[in-house]
Amino acid sequence: WGASFGGGDSDSVQISLIGVTAIAANPYAFVAINGSNKAIAWGYGPLGGDSGFVNTNNVKSISSTFGAFAALKLDGTVVAWGDPSFGGTAPVLNNIVKIVPDGYAFAAINTTGGVVAWGNTGYGGLIDPPTQALLVNISNIESTEVAFAAINTTGGVVTWGDAPYGGD
């Protein structure tokens, strides 16, 4: 229910929404993972409501920014869709264990504790080389609307993103 441009009309995807195990949303769209581990999106297409051009099979979890979604697949790869300025285009990623969104970008931790980010470069989607060098042995990441903070296995914290809002 609700406005169809914001995902309020799921009639076109109801057959695929059987055995749903997880659901994610942004202000304009929804994504559900069905019992076959397929991610099904609906809502406003340009901001994540259309995942038809990426392979959304074998999905483990979904994360969302204000205008995009990223799916972590069972094999540790990632696919993203939606507006590229919100992270809707992911780099080729392998061995990912966790994805964390802020409002405009995504950050991902890989199996070796390294971090990669994509999305809006001013809000955490770009990690400068000095900061990237510090992002080793990362165990967790949290975010504000426009910045990220990562904790490493020795208790150190590294931040990036919009400086006045936690990124410095």
C-alpha positions in Angstrom: 0.0 0.0 0.0 1.1 3.6 -0.5 2.2 5.5 -3.5 3.2 3.3 -6.4 6.2 5.4 -7.3 7.6 4.7 -3.9 7.1 1.0 -3.9 3.5 1.0 -2.6 2.3 -1.4 -5.4 3.9 -4.8 -5.3 1.2 -6.4 -7.5 3.7 -6.9 -10.4 6.1 -9.0 -8.2 3.7 -10.8 -5.8 4.4 -14.2 -7.4 8.1 -13.9 -6.7 7.4 -12.7 -3.1 6.8 -16.1 -1.7 8.9 -17.3 1.3 10.5 -13.9 1.9 13.4 -14.1 4.3 14.5 -10.4 4.4 13.4 -7.0 3.1 15.1 -3.7 2.7 13.9 -0.2 1.7 15.0 3.2 0.8 12.7 6.2 0.4 11.7 5.2 -3.1 11.8 1.4 -3.4 11.8 -2.0 -1.7 13.8 -5.2 -2.2 12.9 -8.6 -0.8 14.9 -11.8 -0.7 12.6 -14.7 -1.5 12.9 -18.3 -0.4 15.1 -19.0 -3.4 17.7 -16.3 -2.4 16.7 -14.1 -5.2 16.4 -10.3 -4.6 13.2 -8.8 -6.1 13.0 -5.0 -6.3 10.0 -2.8 -6.9 9.2 0.9 -6.7 10.8 3.9 -8.5 13.2 2.2 -10.9 15.9 4.9 -11.2 16.4 4.9 -7.4 16.6 1.1 -6.9 13.1 -0.2 -7.8 14.4 -1.9 -10.9 17.1 -4.6 -10.5 16.3 -6.3 -13.8 19.7 -5.5 -15.4 21.8 -7.2 -12.6 22.0 -10.8 -11.5 20.2 -10.9 -8.1 20.4 -14.7 -7.6 22.0 -16.3 -4.6 21.7 -13.2 -2.4 22.6 -13.3 1.3 21.7 -9.7 2.4 20.6 -6.3 1.1 21.8 -2.8 2.1 20.4 0.5 0.9 21.3 4.1 0.6 18.8 6.9 -0.2 18.8 5.9 -3.9 20.4 2.5 -4.4 20.7 -1.0 -3.2 23.7 -3.4 -2.8 23.3 -7.1 -2.5 25.9 -9.3 -0.8 25.8 -12.7 -2.5 26.4 -16.1 -0.9 29.7 -16.4 -2.7 31.0 -13.0 -1.3 30.5 -11.0 -4.5 28.4 -7.8 -4.7 25.9 -6.4 -7.1 24.4 -2.9 -6.9 21.7 -1.0 -8.7 20.0 2.4 -8.6 21.4 5.8 -9.0 25.2 5.7 -9.3 25.5 8.9 -7.2 24.0 6.9 -4.4 26.2 3.8 -4.9 24.1 2.1 -7.6 27.2 1.0 -9.5 29.6 -1.2 -7.5 33.2 -2.0 -8.4 34.0 -5.7 -9.0 34.1 -7.1 -5.4 35.0 -10.5 -4.1 35.4 -12.1 -0.7 33.1 -9.5 1.0 31.7 -10.4 4.4 29.7 -7.2 5.3 28.3 -4.1 3.5 27.4 -1.0 5.5 25.6 2.0 3.9 25.4 5.6 4.8 22.8 7.8 3.0 24.9 8.2 -0.2 27.6 5.5 -0.3 28.5 1.9 0.6 31.5 0.5 2.4 32.4 -3.2 2.4 34.7 -5.3 4.6 36.5 -8.2 2.9 37.7 -11.5 4.4 41.2 -10.0 5.1 39.8 -7.0 7.0 40.3 -4.6 4.2 37.7 -2.0 3.2 36.4 -0.7 -0.2 33.8 2.1 -0.7 31.7 3.4 -3.6 29.0 5.9 -4.2 29.0 9.7 -3.6 32.6 10.7 -3.3 31.9 13.6 -0.9 30.0 11.4 1.5 32.2 8.3 2.0 32.2 6.7 -1.5 35.9 7.6 -2.0 38.6 6.7 0.5 41.8 8.9 0.1 45.1 6.9 0.0 46.3 7.9 3.5 43.0 6.8 5.0 43.0 3.6 2.9 46.4 2.7 4.3 44.9 2.7 7.8 42.0 0.5 6.9 43.5 -2.8 7.8 42.3 -5.6 10.1 38.9 -3.9 10.2 36.3 -5.8 12.3 33.3 -3.5 12.0 32.0 -0.3 10.3 29.3 2.1 11.3 27.9 5.1 9.6 26.2 8.5 9.9 24.2 9.8 7.0 27.3 11.0 5.3 30.4 9.4 6.9 31.9 6.1 8.0 33.8 4.9 11.1 35.7 1.6 11.0 37.2 -0.2 14.0 40.2 -2.4 13.7 41.0 -5.5 15.7 43.3 -3.5 18.0 40.6 -1.0 18.9 41.7 1.8 16.6 39.1 3.9 14.8 39.4 5.3 11.2 36.9 7.7 9.7 36.2 9.1 6.3 33.4 10.9 4.5 31.9 14.4 5.1 34.3 15.9 7.7 31.8 18.1 9.6 29.6 15.1 10.2 32.0 12.6 11.5 34.3 11.9 8.5 37.4 13.6 9.9 
